[in-house]
């Protein structure tokens, strides 16, 4: 099997030496470097290899998933800071050991695929502030502490109901999960919806309101691995195919940590049994890269 290797040369852990090592380790037929945002979608769509391997972070994986041709499996070499999908699936550190195909579902929001999570609220506004605004200004990626500070400030500021979720009710924010792990804070997984699975549909949790007191309760539940479903004032749904959301005013939307701009409506869909991801011969327990 020949593979196309797509590389984000600006990702946190990507080096030229590592790229050369990957080319020696894998049967690479072509190595393609991304040059701009969205470029990996175009490169994946016209990849000539039998499989597409991506070397970079979650943003690169998201772009590749949106261009992946039907029938071509996806391989991941974790090269970013958080690497949620690779860690959640237990992708082996040595890509040559990624020899088994695991079928997973994906989500879509307003037509854009996402592999593990999407949302509107504290997550999307944190992405907007740190990734879209500050990173575009100075080119630096903020660490987990920076994300925690911004999220805490936004939660303390508070959220009132501003989203109408069809069939559920009104909420101040929305978290849509394609797997139990929504994101990682360093080595710790944050599971907003612990029952979510890659093989199922989408899970939803949507707090009606949030302020300082609710934020402390949310964090305690997440640190305990219990998720947010079941808390008073939190709307939830498990293994659903469609979620329709209307906003009182245009609000930021994120998918896999990518800022998708402001939207007045969001239409989430489950794309069941969507793609194959190359994992180890025997499923490994996820661990920090």
C-alpha positions in Angstrom: 0.0 0.0 0.0 1.4 3.4 -1.1 0.5 6.4 1.0 0.2 10.2 0.5 1.8 12.1 3.4 0.3 15.5 4.1 2.3 17.7 6.5 1.7 20.9 8.3 5.2 22.3 8.5 4.2 24.8 11.1 2.6 22.4 13.6 4.0 22.3 17.1 6.0 19.0 16.9 6.7 18.8 13.2 10.4 18.9 12.1 12.1 18.4 8.8 14.1 15.5 10.3 10.9 13.8 11.5 9.3 14.2 8.0 12.4 12.5 6.5 12.1 9.7 9.0 8.5 9.2 8.2 9.3 9.0 4.5 11.7 6.2 5.3 9.4 4.4 7.6 6.3 4.5 5.4 5.8 3.6 1.7 5.3 7.2 0.8 4.4 7.9 -2.9 4.2 11.7 -2.3 4.8 14.2 0.4 2.6 17.3 0.3 3.1 20.4 2.5 0.2 22.7 3.4 0.7 26.4 2.6 -2.5 28.0 4.0 -5.6 27.4 5.9 -7.9 24.8 4.2 -5.1 23.6 1.9 -5.1 20.1 3.4 -8.7 19.6 2.2 -7.6 20.2 -1.3 -4.5 18.0 -1.0 -6.4 15.1 0.5 -9.0 15.3 -2.3 -6.4 14.8 -5.0 -4.1 12.4 -3.1 -2.7 9.6 -5.3 -1.8 7.2 -2.5 -3.9 4.2 -1.4 -4.2 5.9 2.0 -3.7 9.4 3.3 -1.4 10.0 6.3 -1.4 13.4 8.0 1.4 14.8 10.2 0.2 17.7 12.3 -2.4 18.7 14.8 -6.2 18.4 15.0 -6.7 21.3 12.6 -4.8 19.4 9.9 -6.8 16.2 10.6 -10.0 18.1 10.3 -9.1 19.6 7.0 -8.0 16.2 5.6 -11.2 14.5 6.8 -13.2 17.1 4.8 -11.3 16.2 1.6 -10.7 12.5 2.1 -11.9 10.5 -1.0 -14.4 7.8 -0.3 -12.7 4.4 0.4 -9.3 5.8 1.3 -8.3 5.2 5.0 -6.8 7.9 7.1 -3.5 7.6 9.1 -2.5 10.1 11.8 0.9 11.0 13.0 0.4 13.3 16.0 2.3 16.5 15.5 0.2 19.2 17.2 -0.2 20.3 20.8 -3.4 18.5 21.8 -4.0 15.7 19.2 -7.4 14.8 20.4 -8.4 12.3 17.7 -5.1 10.5 17.6 -5.0 10.1 21.4 -8.7 9.1 21.7 -8.3 6.4 19.1 -5.0 5.2 20.6 -3.1 5.7 17.3 0.4 4.1 17.6 3.4 6.4 17.8 5.1 4.4 15.1 2.9 4.9 11.9 4.3 1.7 10.4 2.3 -0.1 13.1 -1.0 1.4 12.0 -2.1 -1.6 10.1 -5.7 -2.1 11.1 -8.7 -0.1 9.9 -11.2 1.1 12.4 -14.5 2.4 11.1 -15.7 5.5 12.9 -18.6 7.9 12.5 -18.2 11.7 12.0 -20.2 14.7 12.7 -21.1 17.5 10.3 -22.2 21.1 11.2 -23.5 23.3 8.4 -21.8 20.8 6.0 -18.4 20.9 7.6 -17.2 17.5 9.0 -15.7 17.2 12.5 -14.1 14.1 14.0 -14.5 14.5 17.8 -16.4 17.7 18.9 -18.1 20.9 18.0 -19.8 23.6 20.0 -21.1 27.1 20.5 -20.3 29.0 23.7 -17.3 29.1 26.0 -15.4 26.7 23.7 -16.0 28.5 20.4 -15.4 31.9 22.0 -12.1 30.7 23.5 -11.0 29.4 20.1 -12.0 32.7 18.6 -9.9 34.7 21.0 -6.8 32.6 21.1 -6.6 31.0 17.7 -8.3 33.4 15.4 -7.3 36.8 16.9 -4.2 36.4 19.1 -2.5 33.7 17.0 -3.0 35.5 13.8 -1.4 38.6 15.4 1.8 37.0 16.7 1.8 33.4 15.3 2.1 31.9 18.8 -0.1 29.1 20.0 -1.2 29.5 23.6 -0.8 26.6 26.0 -3.4 24.8 28.1 -3.0 27.4 30.9 -3.9 30.2 28.4 -7.0 28.3 27.3 -8.0 27.7 30.9 -7.7 31.4 31.8 -9.8 32.5 28.9 -12.5 29.9 29.5 -12.6 30.7 33.2 -13.0 34.4 32.5 -15.8 33.7 30.0 -17.6 31.4 32.4 -17.4 33.9 35.3 -18.8 36.6 32.9 -21.8 34.3 32.6 -24.1 32.9 29.9 -27.8 33.4 29.6 -30.1 31.4 27.3 -29.5 32.5 23.7 -29.8 29.2 21.7 -33.0 27.5 20.8 -32.2 23.7 20.4 -35.0 22.0 18.5 -36.7 19.4 20.7 -34.7 20.2 23.8 -35.2 23.9 24.7 -33.2 27.0 25.3 -29.5 27.0 26.4 -26.6 29.4 26.9 -24.0 27.1 25.3 -23.8 23.8 23.4 -21.3 21.0 23.3 -21.7 18.3 20.6 -19.6 15.2 21.0 -18.7 12.4 18.5 -16.7 10.6 21.2 -16.5 10.6 25.0 -13.4 12.9 24.9 -14.3 16.4 24.0 -10.8 17.7 24.5 -7.7 17.3 26.7 -6.2 19.6 29.3 -2.6 18.4 29.3 -2.8 14.6 30.0 -6.4 14.8 31.4 -9.3 14.0 29.1 -12.4 16.2 29.5 -15.5 14.1 28.8 -18.6 16.3 28.4 -20.7 13.3 27.3 -19.0 10.1 28.6 -21.5 7.8 26.8 -20.5 9.2 23.3 -18.7 6.7 21.1 -17.1 7.0 17.6 -19.3 4.1 16.4 -22.6 5.9 17.4 -24.3 9.2 16.5 -23.9 12.5 18.3 -24.2 13.3 22.0 -25.3 16.8 23.2 -25.1 18.7 26.4 -26.3 22.2 26.7 -26.3 24.2 30.0 -29.2 26.6 30.2 -27.1 29.2 32.1 -23.6 29.5 33.4 -21.8 31.7 35.9 -19.2 31.4 38.5 -21.1 28.9 40.7 -22.2 26.8 37.8 -18.7 26.8 36.4 -17.2 25.3 39.6 -19.9 22.6 39.4 -19.1 21.9 35.8 -15.4 21.6 36.3 -15.9 19.3 39.3 -18.0 17.0 37.2 -15.5 17.0 34.3 -12.6 16.3 36.6 -14.5 13.4 38.0 -15.1 12.0 34.5 -18.9 12.2 35.0 -19.8 14.7 32.2 -22.5 17.3 32.4 -25.6 15.3 31.5 -27.9 14.9 34.5 -27.0 18.2 36.1 -29.9 20.5 36.9 -30.5 23.0 34.1 -28.4 21.0 31.6 -30.2 19.7 28.4 -28.8 16.5 27.0 -29.3 13.9 24.2 -27.5 10.7 23.4 -26.8 9.0 20.1 -28.8 11.3 17.9 -28.7 11.9 14.1 -29.7 15.5 13.9 -29.5 18.7 16.1 -30.9 21.9 14.9 -30.0 25.2 16.6 -31.1 28.8 16.1 -29.3 31.6 17.8 -30.8 34.9 19.1 -27.9 36.6 17.3 -24.9 35.3 15.2 -22.5 33.5 17.5 -19.1 31.8 17.0 -19.1 28.1 16.0 -16.1 25.8 16.4 -15.5 22.2 15.1 -12.4 20.2 16.2 -11.0 23.4 17.5 -11.4 25.3 14.2 -13.1 28.6 14.1 -16.0 28.4 11.6 -17.1 32.0 12.0 -20.4 33.5 13.3 -23.6 31.7 12.5 -27.3 32.4 13.1 -28.2 28.7 12.7 -26.3 25.5 13.1 -27.4 22.1 11.7 -25.5 19.2 13.2 -25.7 15.8 11.6 -24.2 12.4 12.4 -22.4 10.7 9.5 -22.4 7.1 10.7 -19.8 4.6 9.6 -18.1 7.4 7.7 -14.4 6.7 7.3 -11.6 4.2 8.2 -8.8 5.3 10.5 -5.6 3.3 10.6 -4.8 2.1 14.2 -2.6 -0.5 15.7 -3.0 -4.3 15.1 -4.6 -4.5 18.6 -6.4 -1.5 20.0 -4.2 0.4 22.3 -5.4 2.4 25.3 -5.2 6.1 24.6 -2.1 7.8 26.2 -0.5 11.2 25.9 1.9 11.4 23.0 
